[in-house]
Amino acid sequence: MIKIENISKSFTTPRGTKTVLADFSLTVKDGTFLGIAGKSGAGKSTLISIVSGLQKPDSGKVLINGIDIFSFSDKKMCEFRNKNIGFISQEQSFLENLTVLENVMLPAFITKTGNGEKKDVLNLAKKILADFGIEKLSEMYPSFLSGGENRRVLIARSLINEPEIIVADEPTDAVSKSQAKEIISIFKQLANMGKTVILVTHDETVLGLCDDILYLN
């Protein structure tokens, strides 16, 4: 379970201090497929960045399974995040000199999962790519991927450490309707498997498929 308790976050801008989250609280139960929507600047990306441990709130707590993740040291936070949270950014964030398969495997080697054995990680990465129907992309380099392929590989990489929480920022942006449908079906399947899925989207069709919707103003 994710429990956000009274978090606030402000940023300093040339026009002064802008508060994007003020005394904000939220509880997300395990296995929930949560969609987050709202106008630009409402704090959507900031919120999921805080939930993922990438940004620290000015005040408040983020509890994951009862543990305050911001009580961790920087090193412990990185380890916890990489093992427990699969984060899918809005941008393409691959290492261009590595193949798709190598990019998918990379987070596992950072945390030394799969008992540190390359064969275990390799087999899991191949299985995930096959489950997504993109095993044919394994030896390609990221620059040759289409928009839809890019998104599916990003999702595949986020699953290599078998995290219980998946967080995505506009995962269907800049893809076709058919590709968006395929991507959302993946998230629905993950939620049905008991994983907690949180995504930011402006797509009302996508929101309609979520278990719960949070609108930020």
C-alpha positions in Angstrom: 0.0 0.0 0.0 1.1 3.6 -0.8 0.1 6.2 1.8 0.9 9.8 1.2 0.6 12.0 4.3 0.3 15.8 4.1 3.0 16.4 1.5 3.8 19.8 0.2 6.1 20.9 -2.6 7.1 24.3 -3.9 9.5 25.6 -6.5 11.3 28.9 -6.9 10.7 30.5 -10.3 11.6 33.9 -11.7 8.1 35.0 -10.8 8.4 33.9 -7.2 7.6 30.7 -5.3 5.1 28.3 -6.9 3.4 25.7 -4.7 2.3 22.7 -6.7 1.2 20.4 -3.8 -0.1 21.7 -0.5 -0.9 19.4 2.4 -1.8 16.6 0.0 -2.8 13.2 1.2 -3.7 10.0 -0.7 -3.9 6.3 -0.1 -3.5 3.8 -3.0 -4.3 0.2 -2.2 -2.3 -2.7 -3.7 -3.4 -3.8 -7.1 -5.1 -0.5 -7.9 -4.9 1.0 -11.4 -4.9 4.7 -10.7 -5.1 7.5 -13.3 -3.9 11.0 -12.5 -5.2 13.9 -14.6 -5.3 17.7 -14.4 -4.3 20.9 -16.1 -0.7 21.7 -16.9 1.2 22.8 -13.8 -1.2 21.1 -11.4 1.5 18.9 -10.0 0.9 15.6 -11.7 4.5 14.8 -12.7 5.7 16.2 -9.4 3.4 13.9 -7.5 4.5 10.7 -9.2 8.1 11.8 -9.0 7.7 12.1 -5.2 5.9 8.7 -5.0 8.8 7.2 -6.9 11.4 8.7 -4.6 12.9 10.9 -7.3 12.0 14.2 -5.6 11.7 14.8 -1.9 8.7 16.8 -0.6 9.2 19.9 1.4 7.1 18.3 4.1 5.1 15.2 4.7 5.7 11.5 4.3 5.4 8.9 1.6 4.9 5.4 3.2 5.2 2.3 1.1 4.1 -0.8 3.0 4.4 1.3 6.2 8.0 2.4 5.5 8.8 6.2 5.1 10.9 6.1 2.0 12.4 9.5 2.6 13.9 8.2 5.9 16.4 6.3 3.7 19.9 7.4 2.9 20.5 8.3 -0.7 22.1 5.0 -1.4 19.3 3.0 0.3 16.7 5.1 -1.6 18.3 4.3 -4.9 18.4 0.6 -4.1 14.8 0.6 -2.8 13.5 2.5 -5.9 15.3 0.4 -8.4 14.1 -2.8 -6.8 10.5 -1.9 -5.9 9.3 0.8 -8.3 9.2 0.6 -12.1 9.3 4.2 -13.4 8.4 4.9 -17.0 9.3 8.5 -18.0 7.7 10.6 -20.7 11.0 10.8 -22.5 13.0 8.1 -24.2 15.7 7.2 -21.6 17.7 4.5 -23.2 21.5 4.1 -23.6 21.8 4.4 -27.3 24.9 2.2 -27.5 23.1 -0.8 -26.0 20.6 -3.0 -27.7 17.0 -3.2 -26.6 17.7 -6.4 -24.8 20.7 -4.9 -23.0 18.7 -1.8 -22.0 15.9 -4.0 -20.6 18.5 -6.0 -18.6 20.4 -3.0 -17.2 18.3 -2.2 -14.0 18.7 -5.8 -12.9 22.4 -5.7 -13.0 22.4 -2.4 -11.0 20.5 -4.2 -8.2 22.2 -7.6 -8.8 18.8 -9.3 -9.1 18.5 -12.8 -10.5 21.1 -14.0 -8.0 23.5 -11.8 -9.9 23.6 -14.4 -12.7 23.5 -13.0 -16.2 21.7 -16.1 -17.5 18.8 -15.5 -15.1 18.4 -11.9 -16.0 18.8 -12.7 -19.7 16.0 -15.3 -19.6 13.7 -13.0 -17.7 14.3 -10.1 -20.1 13.6 -12.4 -23.1 10.4 -13.6 -21.5 9.2 -10.1 -20.8 9.9 -9.0 -24.4 8.1 -12.1 -25.7 5.1 -11.5 -23.4 4.9 -8.0 -25.0 5.3 -9.4 -28.5 8.5 -7.5 -29.2 11.1 -10.1 -28.9 12.1 -9.4 -32.5 13.4 -6.0 -31.3 16.0 -7.6 -29.0 19.1 -6.9 -31.1 17.9 -3.5 -32.4 19.2 -0.2 -31.1 16.8 2.3 -29.5 17.2 4.9 -32.3 15.4 2.5 -34.7 12.3 2.0 -32.6 8.9 3.5 -33.5 6.9 5.4 -30.9 4.8 2.4 -29.8 7.8 0.1 -29.7 9.6 2.6 -27.6 6.9 2.7 -25.0 6.6 -1.0 -24.8 10.3 -1.4 -24.3 10.2 1.2 -21.6 7.5 -0.8 -19.8 9.5 -4.0 -20.3 12.5 -2.4 -18.7 10.5 -1.2 -15.8 9.5 -4.8 -15.0 12.9 -6.5 -15.1 13.3 -6.3 -11.3 9.7 -7.5 -10.8 8.6 -4.4 -8.9 5.2 -4.2 -7.1 4.6 -0.6 -8.1 4.6 0.7 -11.7 4.5 4.5 -12.3 4.2 6.0 -15.7 4.2 9.6 -17.0 2.0 10.0 -20.1 2.7 6.5 -21.4 0.4 6.8 -24.4 1.6 10.2 -25.5 2.7 10.5 -29.2 1.5 7.0 -30.1 -1.5 5.8 -32.3 -4.8 4.9 -30.8 -4.2 1.2 -31.5 -0.8 1.4 -29.8 -2.3 3.3 -26.9 -4.9 0.5 -26.5 -2.1 -2.1 -26.4 -0.1 -0.2 -23.9 -3.1 0.3 -21.5 -4.0 -3.4 -21.8 -0.5 -4.2 -20.5 -1.1 -1.9 -17.5 -4.5 -3.4 -16.9 -3.0 -6.9 -16.9 -0.3 -5.9 -14.5 -2.9 -4.4 -12.1 -5.0 -7.6 -12.4 -1.8 -9.5 -11.3 -1.8 -7.5 -8.1 0.7 -4.8 -9.0 -0.1 -1.2 -8.2 -0.2 0.9 -11.4 -0.2 4.8 -11.3 -0.1 6.7 -14.5 -0.4 10.4 -15.5 -2.5 10.9 -18.6 -4.6 13.5 -20.4 -6.4 10.9 -22.4 -10.0 10.5 -21.2 -10.3 7.1 -22.9 -7.4 5.9 -20.8 -8.8 7.3 -17.7 -12.0 5.4 -18.3 -10.1 2.2 -18.0 -8.6 3.0 -14.7 -10.0 1.7 -11.3 -9.7 5.1 -9.7 -9.1 8.6 -11.1 -7.4 11.5 -9.3 -7.9 15.0 -10.8 -5.4 17.7 -9.7 -6.4 21.4 -10.2 
